Amino acid sequence: MKLVNIIAIILLININISAQKAKIYWADEVVSYSSQYESEKSKDNYYNAVQVIGAPNAIGPKNLSHWAWVPKKEDSGSEYIRVKYKNAIKNVRQVYISESLNPGAISKIVLID
């Protein structure tokens, strides 16, 4: 797997059937992750897992962004990030993922109740 720069794994859309209006939820907390890239800028949370919290700020294909989570090593195999939401979300209809480098590198999404 090439270096994966992933942001905003963490948008869940809940559609209110009666109003046909989507409600958007962004992740509130990083629970765990497999690794994160370390650099001299890590003190500023550049490339760290916390970058997936809240609305994305590094959208754009083929761009390495310090505002996105980046795993520690290129070609390190499977990586993961687990996030939490402040409130329970019911009737999830869509999960939106924004990748800013190597789109298509995500192989699995799991929603845990």
N, C-alpha and C positions, 0 to 999 in steps of 0.2 A: 504494500500500500504506500503510495506517495505521501508526502507531508500533507496532512489534512488540516485545514484551517477552517474551523466550524464556528458559526455564530448562530445564536438564537435557535437552538434546537427546540426551543422551549416556548413556542407559541402554540397554545391550544385554542381552538375556536369552538365555542358552545353555541349552537343555534337554538334560539327560543322559537319553537314551532308556532306558537300563537301569534307572535309579532313578526316572524320571519326576519329577525335581526340578529346578526352574529355578535357575540360578546367575546372579546379577545383577552386572553390571560397570558402574562409573561411569567417566567420562572422567578421565584422569590429567593431561592436558596440553592446552593450547590451542596448536595449530600455527600457525594463521593465522585472520584474520577480515577482513571487508570494512570495517567501521567499528565504533566504539563511542561511545556518548554521553559527552560530556565535561561535567563540572560541577565546582563547587568541592569536591564530595565525592569526586571521582575519585581523590584520594590514598588514600581508604579502599576503593578498588576498586568503589565503588557504580556500578552499571550496566555495568561492564566485562566483557569477554569471559571473564575468569577465573571469573566467577560460574557458569559451566556445569560446572566441575570438581567432582567428587564428587556426593554425594546432594543433591537439591534442598532449598532452605530457604525458598522463596518460592512455594508452591503456592496457587493460587486464581484462578479466572477473574475478569476485569474489574478486576484490581488492578495498578497500576503499582508495581513493587517495585524498590528499589535493590539487592536481592539477585539480580537477574536481568540477563542481557545485554540491552542496548538499543542498537540501531543509532544512528548519529550524528544522522541527520535523519529526520523523519517523511516518508513518501511519497518515499523516495529510490530506489525501485525495488528490484531484487533485492539481497539481503544474504546473506552466508554466514558460517559459522563451521566450522572444521575442527579436529577434536580427535584425540587419540591415546590409546591404552590402553597400560598398562605391559606387558601380556602379550598375545600373539596370542590371538584368540578364534575358535574354529571352530564351525561348525554354528549360526550365529545363526538363531534362529527368530522373534525379535520385537525391534522397536525401539520404545521408549516415549519419547514427547516430552511434556513438560509446558509448556504455554504459560500465562502469567499475564495476558496482555493481548492482545486480538484473536485468540482461538483460530481456527485455520484458516488463518493467514497463511503457514504453511510449505507450500511447493509441491514440494519435492524433498528426498529423502534419498539419499545415495550412500554405500555401504560400499566401502572400498578395501582390497584385500588387500596 
